[in-house]
Amino acid sequence: MPRCLRNAPVPAIDEILLQYEQEHPQSLGEYYRYNSASIRIRIIDPQFDGLAEDDRETIAYSYLDKLPDAIAGDITLVLLFTPAEFEHPETTIFGLANLEFDDPRLSRL
């Protein structure tokens, strides 16, 4: 079940991430609204193992592209990890972004 980690849930994102998780049963989708103009999303999926970042994006965006433009336009960060990368973010170039996802700096908006 997708999880909205902070603030009020966005039903359209819940729906898309739920669909993703149903079609990728071992995955986990998480998101939150960082500020009024920014939504951050993280998908952890063992099926990403061995895939290049652009191949992971192709899979994820085949779902995210279904979002209404008003919501899609607010997505500023999409992190796509395998479970191992999530457990050891220092092994990926997105490790710092993952730390920021978990403990965001205060937004000025």
Residue pairs with C-beta under 8 A, 6 or more apart in sequence:
1 18
1 21
2 13
2 14
2 17
2 18
2 20
2 21
2 28
2 29
2 30
2 31
3 28
3 29
3 30
3 31
4 10
4 13
4 14
4 30
4 31
4 32
5 30
5 31
5 32
6 32
6 33
7 32
7 33
8 33
10 31
10 33
10 39
10 71
12 67
12 68
12 71
13 31
13 39
13 41
13 67
13 71
16 63
16 64
16 66
16 67
17 29
17 31
17 41
17 43
17 63
18 29
19 63
20 27
20 29
20 43
20 60
20 63
21 27
21 28
21 29
24 45
24 47
26 45
26 46
26 47
27 43
27 44
27 45
27 46
27 47
28 43
28 44
28 45
29 41
29 42
29 43
30 41
30 42
30 43
30 44
31 39
31 40
31 41
31 42
32 39
32 40
33 39
33 74
34 40
34 76
34 77
34 104
34 107
35 107
35 108
35 109
36 109
37 74
37 76
37 109
38 74
38 76
38 77
38 107
38 109
39 71
39 74
39 75
39 76
40 75
40 76
40 77
40 78
40 79
40 101
40 104
41 64
41 75
41 77
41 78
41 79
42 78
42 79
42 80
42 81
42 98
42 101
43 60
43 78
43 79
43 80
43 81
44 81
44 82
44 83
44 86
45 59
45 80
45 81
45 82
46 82
46 83
47 59
48 56
48 59
48 80
48 81
48 82
48 85
49 82
49 84
51 59
53 80
56 80
57 78
57 80
60 78
60 80
61 78
64 72
64 75
64 78
65 72
67 75
77 97
77 101
79 94
79 97
79 98
79 101
81 89
81 92
81 94
81 98
84 91
85 91
85 92
85 94
86 98
89 95
89 96
89 98
89 99
92 98
